[in-house]
């Protein structure tokens, strides 16, 4: 039951972030939940691999390149999920940051 609640909270966070940012569009709550699932899978599978491959750049930028990787993964999810559109790289970067903040708040309140 906890997984379902976390999934719905993440989907709600995607909807809220898309309403706050004009460069990100989500068709509805179902699409937002699908975005949350796909983003979770992409972050679990691809992100560690990309972090290892870009380790020298990450060290040189003191970890700030991780934000670029997050934005690229959000843009990838935008290409995969039909009801989710991210118009530009900058909006993907801001969406990633806003989504992290909203998710942190919602999951801390729900416990």
BELQUI-V524120 format. One record per residue. RES is the residue in one small letter. SS is DSSP state (h for helix, s for strand, l for the rest). NEAR is the number of other ideal C-beta (glycine too) atoms within 10 Angstrom. D_LAST is the distance of its C-alpha to the last C-alpha in Angstrom with 1 decimal. Layout:
BEGIN
res=(RES & RES)
ss=(SS & SS)
near=(NEAR & NEAR)
d_last=(D_LAST & D_LAST)
END
This chain:
BEGIN
res=(x & x & x & x & x & x & x & x & x & x & x & x & x & x & x & x & x & x & x & x & x & x & x & x & x & x & x & x & x & x & x & x & x & x & x & x & x & x & x & x & x & x & x & x & x & x & x & x & x & x & x & x & x & x & x & x & x & x & x & x & x & x & x & x & x & x & x & x & x & x & x & x & x & x & x & x & x & x & x & x & x & x & x & x & x & x & x & x & x & x & x & x & x & x & x & x & x & x & x & x & x & x & x & x & x & x & x & x & x & x & x)
ss=(l & h & h & h & h & h & h & h & h & h & h & h & h & h & h & h & h & h & h & h & l & l & l & s & s & s & l & l & h & h & h & h & h & h & h & h & h & h & h & h & h & h & h & h & h & h & h & h & h & h & h & h & h & l & h & h & h & h & h & h & l & l & l & l & h & h & h & h & h & h & h & h & h & h & h & h & h & h & h & h & l & l & l & s & s & s & l & l & h & h & h & h & h & h & h & h & h & h & h & h & h & h & h & h & h & h & h & h & h & h & l)
near=(5 & 8 & 7 & 8 & 11 & 16 & 14 & 16 & 18 & 22 & 21 & 17 & 23 & 26 & 19 & 18 & 23 & 24 & 11 & 13 & 18 & 9 & 15 & 24 & 16 & 23 & 15 & 11 & 13 & 11 & 20 & 24 & 18 & 21 & 28 & 24 & 15 & 17 & 23 & 14 & 12 & 17 & 15 & 9 & 10 & 14 & 15 & 10 & 9 & 19 & 14 & 9 & 11 & 16 & 11 & 9 & 13 & 18 & 10 & 11 & 13 & 8 & 10 & 10 & 18 & 17 & 13 & 18 & 19 & 21 & 21 & 18 & 19 & 24 & 19 & 16 & 24 & 20 & 10 & 14 & 19 & 9 & 13 & 22 & 16 & 25 & 14 & 12 & 14 & 12 & 22 & 24 & 18 & 19 & 24 & 22 & 14 & 18 & 24 & 13 & 11 & 19 & 19 & 11 & 13 & 16 & 14 & 8 & 8 & 11 & 5)
d_last=(13.3 & 10.3 & 12.8 & 14.0 & 10.8 & 10.4 & 14.1 & 14.2 & 11.8 & 14.1 & 17.1 & 16.2 & 15.9 & 19.3 & 20.7 & 19.7 & 21.1 & 24.2 & 24.8 & 24.7 & 27.1 & 30.5 & 31.3 & 28.5 & 28.8 & 26.8 & 28.5 & 25.6 & 22.2 & 23.6 & 25.0 & 21.8 & 20.0 & 23.1 & 22.9 & 19.3 & 20.6 & 23.8 & 22.4 & 20.0 & 23.2 & 25.4 & 23.1 & 23.0 & 26.7 & 28.6 & 26.8 & 27.5 & 31.0 & 31.5 & 30.2 & 32.7 & 35.5 & 34.9 & 34.4 & 37.6 & 36.7 & 33.2 & 34.8 & 37.3 & 34.9 & 32.5 & 29.7 & 30.0 & 31.4 & 27.9 & 27.3 & 30.4 & 29.3 & 26.0 & 28.1 & 30.6 & 27.9 & 26.7 & 30.4 & 30.8 & 28.0 & 29.8 & 32.9 & 31.4 & 29.4 & 31.9 & 29.9 & 28.5 & 31.0 & 30.8 & 34.1 & 34.4 & 33.2 & 32.2 & 29.9 & 28.3 & 27.7 & 26.2 & 24.1 & 22.7 & 21.8 & 20.4 & 18.4 & 16.9 & 16.0 & 14.6 & 12.5 & 11.2 & 10.4 & 8.9 & 6.5 & 5.7 & 5.6 & 3.8 & 0.0)
END
